[in-house]
Amino acid sequence: MEISEQELAQARDTVAELLNQLSLSAYLFAVEPRADHWEVRVECAPNGSWRSSVFSVEEEWLAACRTDRTARNALLAEWDKHLRI
C-alpha cells in the first residue's frame, strides 16, 4: 500500500476516535500500512491485565468509518468483542 503522511495521519486519527468510542480505561495503539490493508495493534487492560490484539482493516472500510455510521458500528462491535474478553 502506497500512502502519504496525510493518509497515515487520517487513519491514525480515525482509529483513535474509534477506540475512544469503546471507552477503554487505558490503551495504546499503532496503525501501520500493509500491502492491501491497515494493521491496527491495540494494547489494553480491560480486566486489569494488559493484552495485545492485532486487527486487519481494509483501507476502504476504515475510510468508510469516518462517515458511515453502519460501517463504524460494525467495526466497533467487532473490536469490542475481542478487546473486552
C-alpha positions, 0 to 999 in steps of 0.5 A: 500500500502506497500512502502519504503522511496525510493518509497515515495521519487520517487513519491514525486519527480515525482509529483513535476516535474509534477506540475512544468510542469503546471507552477503554480505561487505558490503551495504546495503539499503532496503525501501520500500512500493509500491502492491501490493508491497515494493521491496527495493534491495540494494547489494553487492560480491560480486566486489569491485565494488559493484552495485545490484539492485532486487527486487519482493516481494509483501507476502504472500510476504515475510510468508510468509518469516518462517515458511515455510521453502519460501517463504524458500528460494525467495526466497533462491535467487532473490536469490542468483542475481542478487546473486552474478553 
